[in-house]
Amino acid sequence: MSELKNFKNFKIKTLKYRINYLEPEAKILEQAAQIINHGGLVAFPTETVYGLGADALNADAVKKIYEAKGRPSNNPLILHINNLNQAEDLVYLDDRAYSLMREFWPGPITFVLKAKSIIPLETRGGLDTAALRMPDNKIAYKLIEAANTPIAAPSANISGRPSPTDFNAVSQDMDGRIDMILYSDNNNLNKNIGIESTVIDISDEQPLLLRAGGTPKELIDKFLLKNFNVKLEKPDEQSKRRSPGTRYRHYAPLIPVKICYFKDNNFIDLKDNSEWGFIGLHEPNKIFKKVLIFKSLESYARELFKSFREFEAEGLQGIIAELPDDETGVGLGLRDRILRASAL
């Protein structure tokens, strides 16, 4: 179980700025960019979850991310960029990489490729590969532009905790640990996904699905089959190390998460528990202290981490989470997050 302890004592004054989602204020972005350029940390929204950003090319700044999160230093970070020219400076690209990037960027997909020496080993988690993403969020895009550097940004939470999808979650974990939090009241639009990006490894001949996420696997497979006559395969344990979110327990609240299954219009082995909460796609046929039912896989994914934190804050003994059987769309990524939160 994740615990908020055993971290360095931070005494940073964290600036907090509400910023417009559609037209981000230039003055706020410039202040945030200056913090990034001077080796500081800024939390900011993306279309997936909030990121904790630092200058990806500054090894000392990147070390601060690991310290603030309590994150293992061999867990690589994703570099956020806003144009293909930046990608060319950072990794070795071939025709397939260019094609995939043009097809799926900006968006919730991360590509792992062989890294150039310009990227510090600290950012790469000591690996010879690097993970790149172009977020589909105007605040993130403009921040990268203002800083004029790729921004390394894992989720803006204590390592192992549920990823943050709103300001309250970021502030709960990061206040006093980082220099600035950018947030937007109108950021939680229906296009927001709520789980992290899909990560695929295209550093070798066979593309690998390292982490399911916001971009559906079936869309990537369709594109790869049509254009390159290959599709995604599962990675071995060594290959998994090239992606964040695959080697350690993640996404877990401080209360236990247990899984249930819905089959043939009924739940399998679902027991009454009046001090636990329930989240899922179908009404439970047992009694729980709090129940949240979502109308779609998309809304379930969007609210998953927020629900974990809310149930924890309300003092429930634990959470029963329905594991969806639909692996299309965001279903595969949603299943992954629920399984990892339950440590199964």
KOLROVO-215096 format. One line per 5 residues: number of its first residue (from 1); their letters; for each residue x, y negated, z of N, C-alpha, C. Coordinates in steps of 0.02 Angstrom, whole numbers, plus 50000, padded with zeros to 5 digits. Atoms other than C-alpha are relative to their C-alpha. Example, Ala and Ser with C-alpha at 12.3 -4.5 7.8 and 13.67 -1.06 7.14 Angstrom:
BEGIN
1	as	50045/50059/50000/50615/50225/50390/50045/49940/50000 | 49958/50059/49997/50684/50053/50357/49961/49945/50037
This chain:
BEGIN
1	mselk	50042/50060/50000/50000/50000/50000/50044/49938/50000 | 49963/50063/50002/50062/49826/49957/49993/49963/50066 | 50003/50039/49939/50105/49718/50106/50036/49933/49989 | 49971/50066/50007/50141/49532/50113/50049/49987/50056 | 49950/50009/49948/50299/49540/50218/50069/50015/49971
6	nfknf	49931/49985/50018/50487/49561/50214/50025/49960/49940 | 49975/50043/50053/50514/49417/50094/50041/49943/50030 | 49963/50060/49982/50633/49271/50101/49952/49946/50023 | 50042/50056/49977/50562/49124/50198/50007/49941/49953 | 50000/50056/50047/50515/48993/50070/49970/49938/50033
11	kiktl	50026/50063/49973/50487/48810/50113/49994/49949/49944 | 50006/50043/50058/50453/48738/49941/49933/49964/50002 | 50063/50036/50008/50323/48602/49920/49974/50013/49930 | 50028/49981/50064/50214/48669/49782/49951/49947/49975 | 50045/50048/50032/50136/48537/49669/49944/50038/49965
16	kyrin	50057/49967/50031/49963/48581/49605/49962/49950/49957 | 50032/50046/50046/49887/48502/49452/49946/50036/49960 | 50053/49977/50045/49720/48532/49368/50015/49970/49932 | 49983/50022/50067/49748/48521/49181/49945/50022/49952 | 50054/49986/50047/49625/48515/49037/50018/50057/49953
21	ylepe	49987/49940/50040/49611/48679/48944/50003/49984/49926 | 50003/50014/50072/49568/48604/48774/50049/49946/49979 | 49953/50054/50015/49676/48448/48782/50046/49989/50060 | 49956/50006/49942/49816/48472/48909/50035/49932/50003 | 49971/50067/49992/49879/48307/48978/50076/50001/49992
26	akile	49929/50000/50017/50051/48265/48909/50044/49984/50060 | 49959/50018/49942/50113/48186/49072/50009/50059/50047 | 49995/49941/49956/50074/48342/49173/50045/50052/49968 | 49958/49951/50034/50153/48454/49042/50073/49980/50002 | 49930/50024/49999/50310/48346/49038/50031/50011/50069
31	qaaqi	49974/49988/49933/50329/48358/49226/50014/50074/50011 | 49990/49927/49995/50307/48546/49219/50061/50022/49960 | 49943/49982/50043/50432/48558/49076/50066/49980/50032 | 49939/50021/49966/50561/48459/49175/50018/50049/50056 | 49986/49951/49949/50543/48582/49318/50030/50063/49969
36	inhgg	49973/49941/50035/50571/48727/49197/50072/49986/49978 | 49934/50017/50027/50721/48639/49118/50053/49992/50055 | 49954/50008/49945/50799/48608/49289/50003/50062/50045 | 49992/49936/49964/50787/48790/49343/49946/50015/50050 | 50055/49988/49953/50621/48783/49436/49948/50049/49974
41	lvafp	50052/49952/50016/50465/48891/49434/49932/49965/49995 | 50067/50028/50011/50293/48844/49365/49952/50056/49983 | 50053/49953/50016/50136/48951/49368/49952/49966/49952 | 50043/50029/50051/50021/48925/49218/49952/50053/49973 | 50048/49951/50026/49868/49005/49139/50019/50024/49931
46	tetvy	49999/49974/50068/49868/49116/48986/49932/50032/49987 | 50064/49968/50015/49728/49210/48899/49992/50068/50034 | 50004/49936/49964/49770/49365/49002/49994/49987/50075 | 49998/50018/49929/49823/49320/49180/50046/49939/50007 | 49953/50055/49988/49921/49176/49259/50071/50027/49999
51	glgad	49930/49982/50001/50107/49183/49226/50041/49957/50047 | 49953/50036/49958/50252/49131/49336/50063/49986/49958 | 49952/50015/50052/50370/49040/49220/50065/49969/50024 | 49933/50030/49992/50556/48999/49218/50034/50001/49933 | 49960/50001/50061/50682/48959/49083/50030/50069/49990
56	alnad	49979/49931/50011/50712/49131/49008/50074/50006/49986 | 49929/49998/50017/50890/49084/48958/50044/49977/50057 | 49963/50022/49940/50941/49025/49132/49998/50057/50051 | 49998/49941/49956/50996/49175/49235/49983/49982/50072 | 50014/50020/49931/50989/49080/49400/49926/49986/50010
61	avkki	50072/50013/49995/50811/49022/49365/49961/50065/50000 | 50034/49936/50003/50758/49198/49320/50005/50037/50066 | 49992/49968/49935/50828/49262/49484/49949/49974/50050 | 50050/50029/49954/50708/49144/49573/49932/50033/49990 | 50063/49964/50012/50562/49234/49491/49999/50064/50041
66	yeakg	49996/49937/49963/50619/49399/49566/49994/49987/50075 | 50003/50016/49928/50642/49317/49736/49929/49979/50021 | 50066/50025/49982/50474/49228/49736/49948/50056/50000 | 50049/49946/50005/50380/49385/49686/50017/50060/50044 | 49979/49939/49967/50482/49511/49785/50002/50057/49950
71	rpsnn	50002/49953/50056/50504/49600/49619/50068/50034/49991 | 49936/49966/50014/50636/49734/49583/50035/49969/49940 | 49963/50036/50052/50772/49656/49477/50011/50041/49937 | 49994/49959/50061/50774/49804/49355/49933/50005/49963 | 50065/50001/50033/50593/49768/49305/50001/49942/49950
76	plilh	49989/50055/50048/50609/49668/49141/49942/49951/49998 | 50050/50053/50006/50517/49505/49110/49982/49989/49927 | 50022/50016/50067/50417/49453/48958/50018/49927/49984 | 49983/50067/50023/50482/49302/48862/49942/49972/49959 | 50056/50032/50035/50342/49185/48807/50028/49947/49952
81	innln	49977/50046/50052/50371/49090/48644/49940/49971/49964 | 50057/50028/50037/50265/48984/48528/50014/49994/49925 | 49989/49998/50073/50344/49011/48355/50049/50056/49983 | 49958/49945/50022/50433/49143/48253/50074/49982/49999 | 49929/50020/50000/50593/49041/48243/50032/50017/50067
86	qaedl	49973/49981/49934/50614/49068/48431/50013/50075/50003 | 49990/49927/49999/50592/49255/48406/50064/50019/49963 | 49940/49986/50039/50729/49255/48274/50063/49986/50039 | 49942/50017/49959/50848/49175/48398/50012/50050/50056 | 49997/49959/49939/50811/49303/48534/50010/50074/49987
91	vyldd	49999/49927/50012/50793/49476/48455/50014/50013/49926 | 49988/49979/50069/50835/49573/48297/49934/50022/49969 | 50064/49988/50032/50686/49573/48179/50009/50035/49932 | 50003/49970/50067/50645/49683/48029/49932/49984/49970 | 50062/50015/50035/50502/49679/47904/49939/50021/50041
96	raysl	50057/49976/49960/50389/49781/48019/49986/49953/50058 | 50010/50047/49944/50418/49663/48165/49967/49936/49976 | 50031/50061/50027/50379/49511/48058/49926/50011/49985 | 50070/49985/50019/50220/49594/47993/49955/50004/50061 | 50041/49993/49939/50157/49640/48166/49991/49932/50035
101	mrefw	50005/50065/49967/50195/49468/48237/49952/49954/49963 | 50045/50042/50039/50105/49380/48095/49927/50024/50006 | 50067/49972/49995/49956/49496/48114/49968/49987/50069 | 50029/49998/49932/49933/49492/48304/50017/49940/50043 | 49984/50059/49960/50011/49330/48366/49966/49938/49973
106	pgpit	49998/49995/49926/49960/49226/48455/49947/50048/50026 | 50048/49953/49971/49873/49351/48566/50031/50043/50054 | 49978/49961/49943/49885/49477/48707/50038/50063/49981 | 49957/49943/50019/50020/49588/48633/50073/49979/50006 | 49929/50011/49988/50204/49601/48679/50040/50050/49959
111	fvlka	49957/49957/50040/50338/49670/48564/50068/50007/50032 | 49934/49985/49972/50496/49754/48630/50047/50015/49942 | 49952/49994/50054/50647/49738/48516/50071/49996/50028 | 49931/50006/49978/50836/49745/48525/50018/49927/50012 | 49988/50069/49978/50896/49590/48616/50067/49974/49973
116	ksiip	49937/50033/50015/51027/49466/48562/50031/49976/50066 | 49962/50014/49939/51160/49414/48687/49979/49934/50033 | 50022/50063/49972/51080/49243/48712/49954/50010/50060 | 50046/49986/49945/50954/49325/48831/50040/50030/50058 | 49962/49973/49943/51031/49351/49004/49975/50070/50019
121	letrg	50020/49934/49976/51031/49527/49072/49948/49996/50055 | 50049/50007/49946/50931/49463/49220/49929/49997/49971 | 50066/50005/50031/50785/49422/49104/49979/50067/49972 | 50015/49935/50032/50797/49592/49019/49997/50058/50050 | 49998/49946/49952/50808/49690/49181/50058/50047/49989
126	gldta	49941/49960/50013/50980/49750/49128/49997/50043/49938 | 50010/49957/50058/50917/49829/48967/50030/49968/49937 | 49976/50027/50063/50975/49809/48787/49942/49977/49956 | 50059/50023/50036/50798/49765/48734/49970/49940/50037 | 50036/50056/49970/50688/49613/48766/49927/50003/49977
131	alrmp	50071/50000/50014/50499/49592/48772/49977/49929/49985 | 50022/50067/50022/50421/49444/48678/49925/49998/49989 | 50072/50010/50010/50245/49374/48674/49987/49927/49982 | 50024/50067/50016/50157/49223/48599/49929/49992/50027 | 50067/50003/49969/50010/49178/48713/49951/49959/49960
136	dnkia	50054/50035/50033/49843/49122/48642/49964/49955/50050 | 50026/50045/49950/49817/48982/48766/50034/49933/49990 | 49971/50064/50019/49841/48798/48731/50046/49971/50054 | 49957/50025/49946/49913/48756/48903/50068/50035/49996 | 49937/49963/50005/50043/48894/48887/50039/49978/49939
141	yklie	49967/50019/50062/50081/48847/48707/50034/49932/50007 | 49973/50068/49993/50105/48662/48748/50056/49997/50052 | 49947/49999/49950/50211/48701/48901/50065/50026/49969 | 49940/49974/50033/50331/48807/48798/50028/49948/49952 | 49978/50053/50047/50337/48668/48668/50035/49944/50037
146	aantp	49971/50056/49962/50372/48534/48799/50067/50019/50031 | 49937/49978/49969/50508/48637/48884/50053/50015/49948 | 49954/49985/50055/50585/48682/48715/50047/50057/50016 | 49962/49940/49984/50643/48850/48780/49951/50057/50010 | 50044/49944/49983/50570/49024/48793/49991/50004/50075
151	iaaps	50016/49998/49929/50485/49047/48960/49989/50073/50022 | 50010/49934/49970/50505/49209/49057/49943/49996/50050 | 50059/50008/49957/50340/49240/49144/49965/50067/50013 | 50043/49945/49977/50277/49393/49237/49937/49970/50031 | 50061/50026/49968/50109/49377/49325/50019/49963/50064
156	anisg	49984/50046/49945/50106/49242/49460/49972/50025/50066 | 50024/49969/49938/50079/49355/49610/50058/50035/50036 | 49952/49957/49965/50175/49448/49744/50001/50067/49965 | 49993/49938/50037/50243/49604/49662/49958/50056/50030 | 50043/49946/49979/50120/49747/49670/49929/49980/50014
161	rpspt	50067/50025/49984/49970/49638/49710/49958/49995/49936 | 50041/50011/50059/49820/49615/49594/50023/49937/49964 | 49978/50058/50038/49868/49497/49454/49949/49943/50007 | 50045/50058/49989/49796/49320/49470/49965/49978/49936 | 50038/50025/50057/49658/49263/49354/49967/49933/50015
166	dfnav	50026/50066/49983/49612/49102/49445/50049/49965/50047 | 49956/50040/49959/49692/48962/49544/50006/50027/50071 | 49998/49978/49931/49645/49031/49714/50048/50059/50010 | 49956/49942/49995/49736/49195/49682/50073/49980/49994 | 49932/50024/50007/49893/49106/49622/50023/49965/50063
171	sqdmd	49982/50038/49940/49892/48988/49770/50010/50045/50060 | 49996/49954/49943/49864/49130/49893/50069/50033/50003 | 49937/49964/50001/50022/49219/49837/50061/49955/49992 | 49941/50038/50021/50135/49080/49773/50009/49932/50034 | 49993/50065/49968/50101/48922/49875/50059/50001/50049
176	gridm	49941/50003/49959/50265/48872/49957/50059/50040/49973 | 49947/49959/50030/50366/48991/49847/50025/49971/49935 | 49983/50025/50066/50367/48896/49682/49989/49925/49998 | 50000/50073/50004/50378/48717/49621/49932/49971/49979 | 50061/50029/50026/50213/48693/49530/49951/50055/49978
181	ilysd	50054/49959/50027/50046/48774/49489/49958/49957/49955 | 50046/50031/50046/49952/48720/49334/49937/50043/49997 | 50062/49961/50003/49769/48772/49333/49947/49960/49965 | 50053/50032/50037/49612/48735/49238/49933/50029/50019 | 50067/49977/49980/49431/48743/49295/49964/50033/49942
186	nnnln	50036/49971/50057/49372/48783/49120/50042/50051/49962 | 49958/49949/50031/49505/48913/49086/49966/50067/49996 | 50031/49934/49997/49392/49059/49130/49944/50006/49949 | 50048/49993/50054/49306/49066/48961/49994/50073/49980 | 50011/49930/50018/49239/49225/48883/50057/50030/49960
191	knigi	49943/49974/50038/49394/49240/48774/50055/50025/50046 | 49949/49976/49954/49500/49268/48929/49990/50073/50015 | 50002/49927/49998/49543/49450/48952/50002/50028/50071 | 49999/49980/49930/49588/49469/49135/50049/50055/50016 | 49945/49953/49990/49718/49607/49111/50057/49980/49954
196	estvi	49940/50022/50035/49894/49591/49045/50001/50024/49927 | 49992/49984/50072/49954/49608/48866/50017/50074/49990 | 49976/49935/50025/49977/49770/48772/50075/49993/49985 | 49928/50001/50014/50163/49812/48760/50017/50058/49954 | 49978/49947/50045/50230/49908/48610/50075/49991/49985
201	disde	49928/49999/50013/50411/49956/48579/50009/50013/49925 | 49985/49992/50072/50464/49929/48398/50075/49992/49989 | 49927/50006/50005/50651/49934/48433/50031/50059/49963 | 49976/49941/50036/50667/50104/48347/49951/50018/49946 | 50042/49980/50058/50591/50195/48200/49928/50017/50021
206	qplll	50066/49981/49977/50445/50265/48301/49973/49948/50049 | 50029/50047/49953/50334/50131/48380/49967/50036/50058 | 50025/49969/49939/50284/50170/48559/49953/49953/50037 | 50045/50038/49957/50139/50113/48667/50026/50005/50071 | 49971/50000/49933/50227/50065/48829/49948/49982/50053
211	raggt	50052/50020/49953/50077/49982/48913/49937/49981/49962 | 50064/50020/50029/49895/49973/48864/49979/49933/50030 | 50020/50066/49974/49818/49800/48880/49949/49966/49957 | 50052/50042/50030/49725/49659/48797/49988/50012/49926 | 50010/49984/50071/49753/49710/48615/49986/50074/49993
216	pkeli	50018/49929/50003/49663/49875/48577/50050/50041/49960 | 49954/49954/50033/49774/50021/48530/49977/50017/49930 | 50026/49978/50065/49659/50069/48386/50012/49947/49946 | 49986/50053/50049/49686/49900/48301/50073/50002/49978 | 49929/49995/50017/49874/49920/48310/50013/50061/49956
221	dkfll	49992/49939/50040/49865/50099/48245/49975/49990/49929 | 50028/50012/50066/49754/50045/48100/50048/49960/49957 | 49953/50042/50037/49878/49911/48049/50064/50039/49982 | 49938/49963/50012/50030/50024/48067/49990/50055/49948 | 50014/49947/50048/49950/50167/47970/49993/49972/49929
226	knfnv	50012/50030/50066/49896/50054/47828/50064/49973/49969 | 49942/50035/50026/50061/49962/47811/50066/50037/50005 | 49936/49967/49989/50196/50079/47875/49994/50076/50009 | 50013/49928/49997/50117/50253/47881/50025/50032/50065 | 49985/49973/49933/50151/50275/48067/49946/49975/50048
231	klekp	50044/50026/49947/50051/50253/48226/50036/50005/50066 | 49969/50001/49934/50090/50226/48409/50002/50069/50031 | 49993/49938/49962/50155/50371/48511/50013/49983/50073 | 49986/50010/49929/50176/50395/48698/50075/49998/50012 | 49928/50004/49986/50346/50348/48771/50022/50054/50049
236	deqsk	49973/49958/49946/50460/50459/48874/50015/49955/50059 | 49990/50038/49939/50508/50405/49049/50055/49947/49992 | 49947/50049/50011/50666/50318/48990/49975/49940/49960 | 50026/50054/50042/50574/50217/48858/49953/49955/50039 | 50047/50039/49960/50443/50161/48985/50035/49943/50037
241	rrspg	49962/50050/49962/50579/50062/49075/50005/49934/49962 | 49993/50061/50039/50577/49936/48933/49941/49952/50009 | 50059/50042/49990/50408/49869/48988/49988/49988/50073 | 50023/50010/49931/50350/49786/49149/49934/50038/50011 | 50065/49970/49983/50204/49865/49240/49995/50074/49989
246	tryrh	50003/49929/50013/50253/50046/49210/50038/50043/50050 | 49956/49960/49958/50377/50100/49343/49984/49997/50074 | 50016/50009/49929/50305/50041/49508/49925/49994/50008 | 50071/50011/49988/50136/50034/49590/49983/49927/49990 | 50018/50068/50017/50046/49881/49528/49926/49988/50013
251	yapli	50070/50022/50003/49884/49783/49539/49959/50018/50062 | 50036/49971/49943/49838/49847/49713/49984/49948/50054 | 50017/50040/49941/49743/49754/49850/50029/50031/50063 | 49974/49975/49937/49788/49778/50032/49955/50055/50031 | 50044/49946/49979/49643/49900/50052/50002/50054/49947
256	pvkic	49993/49946/50049/49638/50071/49968/49949/49995/49943 | 50044/49994/50059/49565/50095/49794/49994/50074/49983 | 50013/49931/50020/49484/50261/49754/49957/50001/49937 | 50031/49995/50065/49416/50319/49587/49939/50045/50002 | 50057/49956/50011/49247/50390/49539/49986/50004/49926
261	yfkdn	50014/49988/50070/49182/50457/49374/49925/50006/49989 | 50070/49996/50018/49013/50437/49290/49993/50047/49940 | 50008/49951/50053/48956/50585/49185/49929/50027/50001 | 50068/49973/50007/48788/50647/49120/49950/49962/50044 | 50047/50044/49964/48695/50498/49196/50003/50008/50076
266	nfidl	49992/49994/49927/48764/50531/49370/50074/49994/50017 | 49931/50003/49976/48920/50505/49474/50021/50067/50029 | 49972/49938/49974/49031/50652/49518/50029/49989/50069 | 49972/50000/49932/49063/50677/49704/50004/49930/50031 | 50002/50067/49971/49016/50499/49750/49964/50003/50067
271	kdnse	50027/49994/49932/48987/50485/49938/49979/49931/50027 | 50019/50062/49966/48899/50354/50045/50060/49973/50039 | 49950/50031/49957/49018/50231/50125/49980/49928/50010 | 50030/50065/49989/48934/50081/50201/50051/49945/50015 | 49949/50050/49987/49099/49993/50242/50047/49990/49940
276	wgfig	49959/50006/50060/49171/50008/50066/49962/49960/49947 | 50031/50034/50057/49138/49910/49907/50002/50045/49939 | 50003/49961/50062/49094/49979/49736/50002/49952/49941 | 50000/50037/50062/49137/49910/49564/49997/50050/49942 | 50005/49955/50056/49093/49985/49397/49949/49976/49949
281	lhepn	50046/50014/50055/48979/49993/49246/49929/50026/50013 | 50064/49970/49986/48836/50093/49323/49982/49992/50074 | 50022/50006/49931/48732/50072/49480/50015/50065/50038 | 49986/49939/49961/48792/50192/49615/49937/50027/50032 | 50057/49969/49969/48669/50315/49688/50013/50013/50075
286	kifkk	49984/49996/49929/48746/50296/49861/50001/49929/50028 | 50002/50065/49967/48754/50155/49989/50071/49973/50011 | 49937/50035/49989/48897/50030/49992/49987/49931/50029 | 50009/50066/49969/48925/49867/50085/49993/49946/49947 | 50005/50048/50055/48950/49771/49922/50008/50036/49934
291	vlifk	50000/49967/50066/48918/49821/49742/50006/49946/49946 | 49994/50042/50059/48975/49735/49582/49994/50044/49938 | 50011/49962/50061/48908/49802/49417/50012/49953/49940 | 49982/50039/50059/48976/49740/49250/49963/50027/49939 | 50040/49981/50057/48880/49742/49087/50041/50027/49941
296	slesy	49958/49978/50056/49028/49781/48975/50071/50014/50025 | 49930/49989/49984/49207/49841/48975/50038/49934/50004 | 49966/50064/50001/49261/49664/48935/49990/49961/50065 | 50013/50036/49938/49176/49588/49087/50031/50037/50060 | 49968/49960/49948/49240/49730/49197/50074/49984/50004
301	arelf	49929/50016/50002/49418/49697/49141/50013/49928/50023 | 49990/50070/49984/49397/49509/49158/49996/49987/50075 | 50012/50012/49929/49338/49522/49339/50034/50050/50047 | 49972/49945/49958/49437/49675/49400/50044/49973/50056 | 49953/50022/49949/49580/49588/49490/49968/49951/50049
306	ksfre	50035/50046/49956/49470/49450/49558/49956/50038/50049 | 50042/49959/49956/49352/49582/49628/50041/50035/50054 | 49956/49969/49951/49495/49673/49712/50016/49951/50056 | 49981/50050/49949/49548/49514/49801/49940/49979/50042 | 50060/50020/49963/49370/49466/49849/49980/50054/50051
311	feaeg	50018/49946/49954/49333/49637/49926/50049/50004/50058 | 49949/50001/49948/49497/49630/50020/49987/49943/50050 | 50010/50058/49957/49459/49455/50087/49938/50007/50044 | 50062/49991/49962/49286/49509/50146/50006/50053/50054 | 49988/49952/49946/49362/49640/50260/49972/50069/49990
316	lqgii	50024/49932/50013/49296/49795/50174/50056/50051/50012 | 49950/49948/49985/49382/49959/50216/50035/50025/49937 | 49971/49976/50062/49413/50004/50035/49954/49987/49941 | 50037/50012/50063/49354/49999/49855/49993/50066/49962 | 50011/49946/50047/49275/50134/49748/49992/49968/49931
321	aelpd	50001/50028/50067/49310/50093/49566/49981/50054/49949 | 50019/49954/50054/49221/50179/49422/50053/49997/49946 | 49950/49995/50054/49349/50239/49295/49962/50011/49934 | 50038/49992/50062/49273/50209/49122/50029/50055/49957 | 49976/49948/50045/49283/50351/48997/50012/49974/49929
326	detgv	49991/50031/50065/49284/50232/48848/50070/49970/49996 | 49932/50023/50007/49464/50204/48792/50009/49952/49941 | 49995/50048/50055/49423/50086/48648/50000/49929/50028 | 49998/50070/49978/49442/49897/48655/50048/49992/50058 | 49959/50009/49940/49507/49847/48826/49994/50059/50048
331	glglr	50013/49943/49955/49450/50015/48898/50063/50036/50022 | 49938/49964/49984/49622/50097/48890/50041/49960/50051 | 49963/50042/49953/49705/49949/48977/49965/49996/50067 | 50038/50002/49937/49566/49940/49107/50011/50064/50040 | 49987/49936/49966/49587/50124/49147/50070/50001/50031
336	drilr	49931/50002/49975/49775/50098/49166/50005/49959/50064 | 49995/50042/49941/49752/49956/49291/49966/50032/50060 | 50034/49968/49945/49627/50052/49396/50040/50059/50027 | 49959/49943/49979/49736/50207/49400/50061/49978/50038 | 49940/50023/49965/49891/50109/49449/49983/49968/50068
341	asal	50020/50029/49936/49797/50015/49585/49985/50054/50051 | 50015/49945/49955/49744/50181/49657/50061/50044/50013 | 49936/49963/49992/49924/50246/49643/49994/50072/49977 | 50005/49933/50027/49868/50400/49546/50042/50005/49937
